[in-house]
Amino acid sequence: MDLSFTPEEQKFREEVRAWVKDNLPQEISHKVHNALELTRDDLQGWAKILGKKGWLGYGWPKEFGGPGWTAVQRHLFEEETALAGAPRIIPFGPVMVAPVIMAFGNAEQQKRFLPGIASGEVWWSQGYSEPGSGSDLASVKTKAERKGDKYIVNGQKTWTTLGQHGDWMFNLVRTSNEGKPQTGISFLLLDMKSPGVTVRPIKLIDGGHEVNEVFFDNVEVPAENLIGEENKGWTYAKHLLSHERTNIADVNRAKRELERLKRIARSEGVYDDMRFRDEIAKLEVDIVALEMMVLRVLSAATSGKNSLDVAGLLKIRGSEIQQRYAELMMLAGGPYSLPLIREAMEAGWQGNFPGGNPALAPLASTFFNMRKTTIYGGSNEVQRNIVAQTVLG
């Protein structure tokens, strides 16, 4: 197993780095490096810049309009954009639903939906979790009843991330109650501007509006928006979740946030505390180990060998690392981690003391927000069971 990069791959890295430097807006990079809130215009603006270059669907094969990069090239692209301070690509369109449409959609659906995803023009949302149906997705109750050439959808989704911006939503819906719960689920694409769709915000502890409840009241969805076969949606959902859980690991963002942690520790005078330095060192070792795990998977894919199904393991370690660096940042900031006056933060104020430190965004709210990472995308407890069954035997 060779985990070093070839000269060609290093050249590719340099090309990506140069392009990102020339095209990533500085105001967006500043927000990312200092954990300031990103607007829809920030997120979609960067998506459109990537889309114009043909890089928003950076993991897509050439036959669907992607660059056809290798697994290593995709990793290098993710690393360079993260370290430069680019926002994470909102995954619901290009990373999650697009591979499902490519693998299981018909030619007409691919022609209809993929271009808008690739360009960044169409914002997609995920309709999976429901009240009482989170990690146990097989228990979804949102019902889609076939009537002629359309489905009538009734039910509710919750924790819909950035659903307030959504143009379209990919939905797990129940089309049958016969047999095992998994056998009665279908995968449906739904226009969120349809009559009967209601999006209600769930306000978070910091006052932010990141997640939502979405209600469906007799929403009409054309039957042509069904992906694949009716009652086969569980198969398509599993295909999508493997992409989501690998994406959640987000080792490259962890590397960037590690450097931010060091900046905060230095500015607050705790970097010279050997016990605190020990905690930073342990975190850095775990980030390197996570990166090595990712590179092992990439190496196996490049050599044509079968790699272990470690999507769940990547999700477990990646999410735990995100919680740890958020906690250490808050500890480093001490009392300056606590203040949150949203209007003041939006005006550029950082910290509550003269010459406030620009690295000190509202760290406590970030810490609380990060508690979700071990729950969404399949809770870590469930993922450990899956790893035990599929990897350990």
DATA-V976115 format. One record per residue. N is the residue number from 1. SS is DSSP state (a for helix, b for strand, c for the rest). OMEGA is omega in degrees with one decimal (999 if undefined). Layout:
n:ss:omega
N:SS:OMEGA
N:SS:OMEGA
//
This chain:
n:ss:omega
1:c:-178.8
2:c:-177.7
3:c:177.7
4:c:-178.6
5:c:179.5
6:c:175.5
7:a:178.9
8:a:179.5
9:a:176.4
10:a:177.3
11:a:177.1
12:a:178.2
13:a:-178.3
14:a:178.5
15:a:177.9
16:a:-178.7
17:a:-179.5
18:a:-179.3
19:a:-179.6
20:a:179.0
21:a:-177.3
22:a:-170.0
23:a:178.6
24:c:179.8
25:c:-175.9
26:a:-178.6
27:a:176.9
28:a:178.5
29:a:178.3
30:a:179.3
31:a:-177.6
32:a:-177.9
33:a:-177.9
34:c:174.6
35:c:175.8
36:c:-174.3
37:c:178.1
38:c:179.0
39:c:174.6
40:a:-179.7
41:a:177.1
42:a:-175.1
43:a:-177.5
44:a:176.5
45:a:178.1
46:a:178.3
47:a:-179.3
48:a:176.3
49:a:177.0
50:a:-179.8
51:a:178.8
52:a:178.8
53:a:-176.0
54:c:-174.7
55:c:178.7
56:c:172.9
57:c:-171.2
58:c:178.1
59:c:-175.4
60:c:172.6
61:c:-176.3
62:a:-176.7
63:a:176.9
64:a:176.1
65:c:178.5
66:c:-179.5
67:c:-180.0
68:c:-178.0
69:c:173.0
70:c:178.0
71:a:179.4
72:a:178.1
73:a:177.8
74:a:178.5
75:a:-179.6
76:a:176.6
77:a:179.4
78:a:-178.4
79:a:-177.1
80:a:179.0
81:a:179.5
82:a:-177.9
83:a:178.9
84:a:-179.1
85:c:175.6
86:c:175.2
87:c:171.7
88:c:172.7
89:c:177.3
90:c:-164.2
91:a:-167.3
92:a:178.0
93:a:-171.5
94:a:-174.3
95:a:-171.0
96:a:-175.0
97:a:-178.3
98:a:178.0
99:a:177.6
100:a:178.6
101:a:178.5
102:a:-173.2
103:a:-170.6
104:a:178.4
105:c:176.7
106:c:-175.1
107:a:-180.0
108:a:177.7
109:a:177.6
110:a:179.7
111:a:-176.1
112:a:-169.0
113:a:-171.9
114:a:-179.4
115:a:179.5
116:a:176.0
117:a:-176.6
118:a:-177.8
119:a:-175.9
120:c:-177.4
121:c:-174.3
122:c:-178.7
123:c:-179.6
124:b:174.7
125:b:-178.1
126:b:178.3
127:b:-179.3
128:c:-173.1
129:c:175.5
130:b:172.5
131:c:-177.9
132:c:179.2
133:b:179.1
134:c:176.8
135:c:178.6
136:c:-175.7
137:a:-179.7
138:a:-177.5
139:a:-178.8
140:c:-175.8
141:c:177.9
142:c:-169.3
143:b:173.8
144:b:-177.8
145:b:-178.7
146:b:174.4
147:b:-178.5
148:c:-176.7
149:c:179.2
150:b:172.6
151:b:173.4
152:b:-172.4
153:b:175.7
154:b:178.8
155:b:-174.2
156:b:169.4
157:b:-179.7
158:c:-176.4
159:c:-178.7
160:c:-174.6
161:c:178.4
162:c:179.6
163:a:178.7
164:a:178.8
165:a:-167.8
166:c:170.0
167:c:179.7
168:b:178.1
169:b:169.9
170:b:-166.1
171:b:163.6
172:b:-177.9
173:b:178.7
174:b:178.8
175:c:178.1
176:c:176.0
177:c:-178.6
178:c:177.0
179:c:179.1
180:c:-179.4
181:a:-177.5
182:a:-173.8
183:a:-177.9
184:a:-176.1
185:b:177.5
186:b:-175.9
187:b:-170.3
188:b:176.5
189:b:-170.2
190:b:175.9
191:b:-175.6
192:c:174.9
193:c:-179.8
194:c:174.4
195:c:179.6
196:c:176.5
197:b:178.6
198:b:178.4
199:b:179.8
200:b:-177.7
201:b:167.8
202:b:-178.1
203:c:-178.8
204:c:-174.4
205:c:179.4
206:c:-179.6
207:c:-177.9
208:c:-179.9
209:c:-178.1
210:c:-175.5
211:b:-171.8
212:b:162.6
213:b:177.8
214:b:-177.8
215:b:177.8
216:b:-179.4
217:b:-178.7
218:b:179.1
219:b:179.6
220:b:179.9
221:b:178.8
222:b:-179.4
223:a:179.2
224:a:177.9
225:a:174.7
226:b:176.9
227:b:177.6
228:c:-177.1
229:c:174.4
230:c:179.0
231:c:176.5
232:c:-175.1
233:a:179.9
234:a:178.1
235:a:-179.0
236:a:179.3
237:a:178.9
238:a:176.6
239:a:-179.0
240:a:-175.5
241:a:177.0
242:a:176.3
243:a:-177.3
244:a:-173.7
245:a:174.6
246:a:-179.8
247:a:-178.9
248:a:-179.8
249:a:169.1
250:c:-176.7
251:a:-177.1
252:a:173.9
253:a:178.5
254:a:177.9
255:a:178.5
256:a:-178.4
257:a:174.0
258:a:178.3
259:a:176.5
260:a:176.4
261:a:179.9
262:a:178.7
263:a:179.8
264:a:-179.2
265:a:178.7
266:a:-175.6
267:a:-178.3
268:c:173.1
269:c:-179.7
270:c:-177.4
271:c:-179.7
272:c:175.5
273:c:-172.6
274:a:179.6
275:a:178.6
276:a:176.9
277:a:177.5
278:a:-180.0
279:a:176.8
280:a:-179.2
281:a:178.7
282:a:177.5
283:a:-178.9
284:a:177.6
285:a:-179.3
286:a:176.8
287:a:177.4
288:a:179.2
289:a:177.4
290:a:178.5
291:a:178.1
292:a:177.6
293:a:177.3
294:a:-178.8
295:a:175.6
296:a:178.2
297:a:-179.8
298:a:179.9
299:a:179.3
300:a:-179.9
301:a:-178.8
302:a:-177.6
303:a:-179.8
304:c:178.8
305:c:176.4
306:c:177.8
307:c:176.9
308:c:175.7
309:c:-172.7
310:c:-179.6
311:a:179.3
312:a:-179.9
313:a:176.4
314:a:179.5
315:a:-178.7
316:a:-175.4
317:a:-179.1
318:a:-177.8
319:a:178.5
320:a:177.7
321:a:178.1
322:a:178.0
323:a:-176.7
324:a:-179.4
325:a:175.5
326:a:179.3
327:a:-178.6
328:a:175.7
329:a:180.0
330:a:178.7
331:a:179.3
332:a:-179.1
333:a:179.3
334:a:-177.1
335:a:179.9
336:a:176.3
337:a:-167.5
338:c:-170.9
339:c:173.4
340:c:172.4
341:c:-168.2
342:a:-178.4
343:a:179.6
344:a:179.2
345:a:-179.7
346:a:179.0
347:c:176.7
348:c:179.5
349:c:178.7
350:c:-179.9
351:c:-178.6
352:c:-178.9
353:c:-178.5
354:c:-179.5
355:c:-174.8
356:c:-177.1
357:c:-179.0
358:c:177.7
359:c:-174.8
360:c:166.4
361:c:-179.4
362:c:-170.6
363:a:-179.6
364:a:179.7
365:a:175.5
366:a:178.3
367:a:-179.7
368:a:-179.4
369:a:-177.4
370:a:177.7
371:a:-177.2
372:a:-168.7
373:a:179.5
374:a:179.6
375:c:-174.5
376:c:-177.1
377:c:-174.6
378:c:-175.1
379:c:-177.4
380:a:177.2
381:a:177.8
382:a:-179.5
383:a:178.5
384:a:176.2
385:a:179.8
386:a:179.5
387:a:-179.3
388:a:-176.5
389:a:-172.2
390:a:-177.2
391:c:-176.7
392:c:177.3
393:c:999
//
